[in-house]
Amino acid sequence: MVLKLLNYRVKYEGESHWFSYPDIYLDAGKCLAILGKSGIGKTTLINSLFCKDFKGLIEYDEALILERDFSSWGKDIYEYVSYMPQFAQDGLNPSKTIKNQIDLVKSNNISLSEEEVDLYLEDLGLDIGIKKAYPFQISGGMKQRAVLLLSFIKKPKLLVLDEPTSALDYFTSINIIDFLQKRKAEGVGMLIISHDRSFVKELADEVIVL
């Protein structure tokens, strides 16, 4: 099991309101989607679990990430978990090519061959020539898929996605769905925050509505 939460609740420093969540069980190779209106606490859940500088109070009966109490994880958690926040495409370094940024991620003791990178690009519907481009030279949809590629270079056991199809066209969304389906088949667990019910329907094994 990659994620298990029982009676998990969170509140921010200086606030009285608690965000309470249903019990969550997520196995390897499965996708759990969380839906809900803005302000209901979807991104708060993600931040409380995976942002080490989260400012707030967290209570739970059980909270396991990869079979280990989440509070016992330090930055080593990022060796196994990738997090793609909303509007992640804005996080690309504008002064470096896509290949420069791929190589930077690979430099963290990651042995992914160039052939494997090219296969990921193919799965995402991207030409390998994109590696020579700077972020300002490609579309928003291409940048979103490039960031998704970067999140998989370390082959995570858990991928967390916050609104992965925000402002994307239909065909780009299909590329992303196909890519993620292949990664699920390889055993990656996925936790997705989304408003896009059609996207969730194609990918999720379970849906929780907050």
Backbone torsions as a table, in degrees:
resi	resn	phi	psi	omega
1	MET	NA	131.5	-177.8
2	VAL	-92.3	-23.5	179.0
3	LEU	-151.3	132.3	176.9
4	LYS	-142.9	123.3	179.0
5	LEU	-128.4	127.6	176.9
6	LEU	-125.3	124.9	179.9
7	ASN	50.8	48.5	-177.2
8	TYR	-89.2	131.4	177.1
9	ARG	-147.7	153.9	-170.6
10	VAL	-141.3	145.7	166.9
11	LYS	-143.4	150.9	-179.0
12	TYR	-81.1	155.6	176.2
13	GLU	-56.8	134.0	177.5
14	GLY	80.0	-0.9	179.5
15	GLU	-108.6	152.8	178.8
16	SER	-99.3	-19.5	-176.2
17	HIS	-77.5	130.9	175.4
18	TRP	-99.1	138.7	168.0
19	PHE	-96.6	116.9	-179.7
20	SER	-108.9	142.1	-173.0
21	TYR	-123.8	147.0	173.6
22	PRO	-66.0	160.6	178.0
23	ASP	-62.6	140.4	-175.6
24	ILE	-124.7	132.4	174.9
25	TYR	-132.3	121.4	-179.9
26	LEU	-132.1	119.9	-179.7
27	ASP	-95.7	161.9	174.9
28	ALA	-59.1	139.9	179.3
29	GLY	76.8	10.5	179.1
30	LYS	-119.2	159.8	179.2
31	CYS	-125.6	126.4	175.1
32	LEU	-111.4	127.6	178.1
33	ALA	-111.1	140.3	177.5
34	ILE	-117.1	121.0	179.9
35	LEU	-112.7	160.2	177.2
36	GLY	159.0	158.7	-178.0
37	LYS	-69.5	163.2	179.1
38	SER	-60.3	140.5	178.1
39	GLY	86.7	0.6	-176.4
40	ILE	-84.2	-12.9	175.4
41	GLY	112.9	16.2	-178.1
42	LYS	-66.4	-54.7	-179.7
43	THR	-68.7	-30.5	175.8
44	THR	-59.1	-40.8	177.8
45	LEU	-59.0	-48.5	-178.1
46	ILE	-63.2	-46.5	-178.3
47	ASN	-63.0	-39.6	-178.5
48	SER	-66.9	-30.5	-178.1
49	LEU	-83.4	-36.8	-166.8
50	PHE	-120.8	-8.4	176.8
51	CYS	-97.6	115.3	-173.2
52	LYS	-71.2	-14.3	177.8
53	ASP	-103.9	22.5	-180.0
54	PHE	-60.6	130.6	-178.5
55	LYS	-103.3	98.1	-179.3
56	GLY	175.4	-176.9	-179.5
57	LEU	-110.9	133.5	-178.1
58	ILE	-124.9	130.3	177.0
59	GLU	-128.5	146.9	-179.6
60	TYR	-166.5	158.6	170.0
61	ASP	-84.5	-39.3	177.3
62	GLU	-153.3	135.7	177.6
63	ALA	-146.0	100.8	-176.6
64	LEU	-115.5	133.1	170.0
65	ILE	-118.2	118.6	-176.2
66	LEU	53.7	46.4	174.7
67	GLU	68.5	16.1	-177.4
68	ARG	-131.2	138.5	-179.2
69	ASP	-54.6	129.8	-170.7
70	PHE	-63.7	-27.5	-179.4
71	SER	-71.6	-15.8	-179.0
72	SER	-86.2	-9.3	179.8
73	TRP	-80.6	139.4	167.9
74	GLY	-105.4	-147.6	179.5
75	LYS	-68.9	-11.5	176.5
76	ASP	-63.7	-15.0	178.1
77	ILE	-61.5	-28.9	-176.4
78	TYR	-74.3	-4.9	171.8
79	GLU	-75.1	-21.1	-173.7
80	TYR	-119.8	-15.7	-176.4
81	VAL	-122.2	130.6	172.3
82	SER	-111.9	140.2	-178.0
83	TYR	-126.4	119.9	176.9
84	MET	-109.3	102.1	-176.8
85	PRO	-73.6	169.0	176.2
86	GLN	-61.4	142.5	-178.3
87	PHE	59.3	36.3	-176.9
88	ALA	-61.8	-25.8	-178.2
89	GLN	-59.0	-25.7	179.4
90	ASP	-72.7	-8.4	-177.8
91	GLY	-88.5	-4.5	177.8
92	LEU	-68.0	143.2	178.2
93	ASN	-75.3	116.2	-175.3
94	PRO	-68.6	-16.6	-176.4
95	SER	-95.5	2.5	-178.7
96	LYS	-125.9	145.6	176.4
97	THR	-69.2	165.6	177.3
98	ILE	-60.3	-39.8	178.4
99	LYS	-63.5	-41.1	176.7
100	ASN	-55.5	-41.3	-176.1
101	GLN	-75.8	-32.3	173.0
102	ILE	-63.8	-46.4	-178.5
103	ASP	-64.8	-34.1	178.5
104	LEU	-63.2	-43.9	178.1
105	VAL	-66.4	-41.3	-179.5
106	LYS	-65.8	-23.9	-177.8
107	SER	-67.4	-13.3	179.6
108	ASN	-84.1	55.6	177.3
109	ASN	56.3	39.5	179.9
110	ILE	-112.2	123.6	-176.5
111	SER	-102.7	69.8	176.6
112	LEU	-104.9	125.0	-176.6
113	SER	-74.5	161.2	177.5
114	GLU	-63.4	-33.2	178.4
115	GLU	-64.7	-39.5	178.1
116	GLU	-66.7	-39.9	176.6
117	VAL	-60.2	-43.9	-179.0
118	ASP	-64.9	-34.7	176.8
119	LEU	-67.1	-39.4	175.4
120	TYR	-60.6	-43.3	178.4
121	LEU	-60.5	-42.8	178.5
122	GLU	-61.8	-44.2	178.9
123	ASP	-60.5	-30.8	-178.9
124	LEU	-87.5	1.2	-180.0
125	GLY	73.9	28.4	-178.8
126	LEU	-113.9	138.9	175.3
127	ASP	-73.1	143.7	-178.5
128	ILE	-63.8	-18.5	177.8
129	GLY	-64.7	-15.5	179.6
130	ILE	-63.1	-22.6	-178.4
131	LYS	-62.0	-25.4	-179.5
132	LYS	-84.4	-10.0	-173.2
133	ALA	-86.6	153.1	169.6
134	TYR	-91.7	155.4	-177.3
135	PRO	-53.1	-36.6	-178.2
136	PHE	-69.9	-11.4	-178.2
137	GLN	-93.0	-3.5	-177.6
138	ILE	-125.2	162.3	-175.9
139	SER	-74.3	167.4	177.4
140	GLY	-59.7	-40.6	179.0
141	GLY	-64.9	-38.1	176.9
142	MET	-66.2	-41.3	178.6
143	LYS	-63.2	-40.1	179.0
144	GLN	-61.2	-42.0	179.7
145	ARG	-71.4	-32.6	176.4
146	ALA	-64.3	-40.2	177.7
147	VAL	-66.2	-38.8	177.0
148	LEU	-62.0	-40.3	174.7
149	LEU	-58.3	-46.4	-179.3
150	LEU	-60.0	-34.5	-178.3
151	SER	-71.1	-17.6	-177.7
152	PHE	-104.2	-2.9	-177.8
153	ILE	-61.1	-34.0	179.4
154	LYS	-87.3	4.8	179.1
155	LYS	52.5	66.2	-176.1
156	PRO	-67.6	157.0	173.7
157	LYS	-86.3	-24.3	178.3
158	LEU	-135.5	128.1	175.4
159	LEU	-113.6	128.6	178.9
160	VAL	-112.7	123.7	-176.1
161	LEU	-123.5	124.6	178.1
162	ASP	-107.3	109.0	-179.4
163	GLU	50.6	61.0	-175.1
164	PRO	-68.0	-17.8	-178.4
165	THR	-111.3	16.5	-178.9
166	SER	-58.7	124.5	176.0
167	ALA	64.7	21.6	178.6
168	LEU	-101.3	151.6	178.2
169	ASP	-77.9	169.2	-174.7
170	TYR	-58.3	-46.2	-174.4
171	PHE	-68.7	-36.3	175.7
172	THR	-65.2	-39.9	177.6
173	SER	-60.8	-39.6	178.6
174	ILE	-63.7	-42.6	176.1
175	ASN	-56.3	-44.7	-177.8
176	ILE	-67.4	-41.3	178.0
177	ILE	-60.1	-47.6	-179.3
178	ASP	-60.2	-42.7	179.6
179	PHE	-62.0	-46.4	-177.4
180	LEU	-68.9	-34.4	176.8
181	GLN	-60.9	-40.0	178.9
182	LYS	-66.2	-38.8	-179.7
183	ARG	-70.2	-35.4	174.1
184	LYS	-59.6	-43.8	-179.6
185	ALA	-62.5	-23.0	177.4
186	GLU	-85.4	-2.7	174.9
187	GLY	103.5	8.2	178.9
188	VAL	-77.6	131.5	172.9
189	GLY	-85.7	143.9	-176.2
190	MET	-132.5	134.5	174.9
191	LEU	-119.9	118.5	-173.0
192	ILE	-121.5	130.7	170.7
193	ILE	-101.3	127.0	-175.5
194	SER	-158.3	153.1	168.0
195	HIS	-101.4	-8.8	-172.2
196	ASP	-87.8	95.3	-175.7
197	ARG	-66.2	-33.6	179.9
198	SER	-68.4	-37.8	176.4
199	PHE	-64.4	-46.8	-179.1
200	VAL	-61.6	-40.3	-178.6
201	LYS	-59.8	-34.9	-178.0
202	GLU	-75.6	-24.2	-167.3
203	LEU	-117.7	-34.3	-168.7
204	ALA	-81.4	140.6	172.1
205	ASP	-89.5	-22.8	177.8
206	GLU	-148.0	143.0	179.5
207	VAL	-124.3	131.9	173.7
208	ILE	-114.7	127.4	177.7
209	VAL	-106.0	119.0	-179.5
210	LEU	-85.2	NA	NA
